[in-house]
């Protein structure tokens, strides 16, 4: 038998053996299987291109809720590390100098998604702003300023001082109560 044919037969035998073993454990995919997958969000490249930040969402069937964390990957090495844990972290954006990441999250004491910042080299995230209707789509304007979208009640908005925000919170509570 020619060497090419011997290799083809050997590969076929390995494939058949693997198929036979796999056939014993085959079963349909269940909803629990799908919910067990971690979902990876779109990576956001750092200004220098050396790292990317992305979200990983996990679902707990027992708790009937998901959590999303921020992860950082070094582009050259592929090394990953977790930046945040246990919130509903999302919409990460790099500061222009690449030293910090802004993101939105709803954590234990947040009534809606607040705006957070964390150092790219790790540490604790710090809440920098909150609003009754939460924030989305943050964007750095400079290394010191961040803009984000929120909903406001125009008749209560004023200058968005504490009294204006408190009035919006009261209005939200009244709207929720039947």
C-alpha positions in Angstrom: 0.0 0.0 0.0 1.4 3.5 -0.9 2.4 5.8 2.0 -0.4 8.3 1.1 -3.0 5.5 1.2 -1.7 4.3 4.6 -2.0 7.8 6.0 -5.5 8.1 4.6 -6.5 4.8 6.2 -5.0 5.8 9.5 -6.8 9.1 9.5 -10.1 7.4 8.6 -9.7 4.9 11.4 -9.0 7.7 14.0 -12.0 9.6 12.6 -14.3 6.5 12.9 -13.1 5.8 16.4 -13.7 9.4 17.5 -17.1 9.4 15.8 -18.1 6.1 17.6 -17.0 7.6 21.0 -18.8 10.8 20.3 -21.9 8.9 19.2 -22.3 7.5 22.7 -22.5 10.9 24.4 -24.6 12.8 21.7 -27.7 14.5 22.9 -29.7 17.5 21.7 -28.6 21.0 22.8 -30.9 22.3 25.6 -31.8 25.8 26.6 -29.6 25.3 29.7 -26.7 24.5 27.4 -27.2 27.8 25.5 -27.5 29.8 28.7 -24.3 28.3 30.0 -22.3 29.9 27.2 -20.4 33.1 28.1 -21.2 35.9 25.6 -18.3 38.0 24.5 -19.0 41.6 23.5 -17.3 43.7 20.8 -13.7 44.5 21.7 -12.7 48.2 22.0 -9.1 48.9 21.0 -7.0 51.2 23.2 -5.6 54.4 21.7 -2.1 52.9 21.3 -3.5 49.6 19.9 -1.7 47.5 22.5 -4.8 46.3 24.4 -8.6 45.9 24.0 -11.4 45.9 26.5 -14.5 43.9 26.1 -17.5 42.6 28.0 -18.2 39.0 29.0 -21.8 38.2 30.0 -22.7 35.2 32.0 -26.3 34.0 32.8 -27.3 32.3 36.1 -30.4 30.2 35.6 -30.7 29.7 39.4 -30.7 33.5 40.0 -32.6 34.2 36.7 -30.3 37.1 35.9 -27.1 37.9 34.0 -23.9 39.6 35.0 -21.5 41.4 32.7 -17.8 42.1 33.5 -15.1 44.0 31.7 -12.1 42.1 30.6 -8.8 43.4 29.1 -6.7 41.5 26.5 -3.1 42.4 25.6 -3.1 42.3 21.8 0.5 41.1 21.3 0.4 38.2 23.8 -3.3 37.4 24.0 -3.1 37.5 27.8 -6.5 38.4 29.4 -7.5 39.6 32.8 -10.7 40.6 34.4 -11.1 44.3 35.2 -14.6 44.2 36.9 -16.8 41.7 38.4 -20.4 41.1 39.4 -22.2 44.0 37.9 -24.0 44.7 34.6 -21.0 46.4 33.1 -21.1 47.6 29.5 -20.3 50.2 26.9 -16.6 50.4 27.7 -14.6 53.3 26.2 -10.9 54.2 26.6 -9.7 57.6 27.8 -7.6 59.4 25.2 -4.4 58.7 27.1 -5.3 55.0 27.4 -4.9 55.0 31.2 -8.6 54.6 32.1 -11.8 53.0 30.9 -15.3 54.6 31.4 -18.3 52.3 31.3 -21.9 52.1 32.5 -23.0 49.7 35.2 -25.9 49.0 37.6 -24.4 47.8 40.8 -25.9 47.1 44.2 -26.8 50.6 45.3 -27.5 52.0 41.8 -31.1 52.6 40.9 -30.2 52.8 37.2 -27.0 52.4 35.1 -24.5 54.9 36.4 -21.2 56.1 34.9 -18.0 54.4 36.2 -14.3 54.8 35.6 -11.6 52.2 36.3 -7.8 52.4 35.8 -6.7 50.2 32.9 -4.1 48.6 35.1 -6.8 47.5 37.6 -8.1 48.6 40.9 -11.6 49.5 42.0 -14.1 51.1 39.7 -15.4 54.4 40.9 -18.8 55.8 40.2 -18.5 59.3 38.7 -22.1 60.1 37.9 -25.7 58.8 38.2 -29.0 59.9 36.9 -32.6 58.8 37.5 -33.0 57.2 34.1 -29.4 55.9 33.9 -26.6 56.5 31.4 -25.6 54.8 28.1 -23.1 55.4 25.3 -20.3 57.2 27.3 -17.7 59.1 25.3 -14.5 60.8 26.5 -14.3 64.4 25.5 -10.8 64.8 27.0 -8.8 63.0 29.6 -10.8 64.8 32.3 -14.3 65.0 30.8 -16.9 62.3 29.8 -20.2 62.7 28.1 -23.0 60.1 28.2 -26.6 59.9 27.1 -29.5 59.9 29.5 -33.2 60.6 29.5 -34.6 63.7 31.3 -38.1 65.1 31.9 -37.8 68.5 30.3 -40.3 70.2 32.6 -38.1 69.0 35.6 -34.7 69.2 34.1 -33.6 72.7 35.1 -29.8 72.6 35.4 -29.7 69.0 36.5 -28.7 69.9 40.0 -29.6 67.7 42.9 -33.0 69.1 43.4 -33.8 68.5 39.6 -32.6 64.9 39.8 -34.6 64.4 43.0 -37.7 65.7 41.3 -37.2 63.3 38.4 -36.7 60.4 40.9 -40.0 61.3 42.6 -41.8 61.5 39.2 -40.4 58.1 38.2 -41.6 56.5 41.5 -45.0 58.0 41.0 -45.2 56.6 37.5 -44.3 53.1 38.7 -46.9 53.0 41.4 -50.3 51.9 40.0 
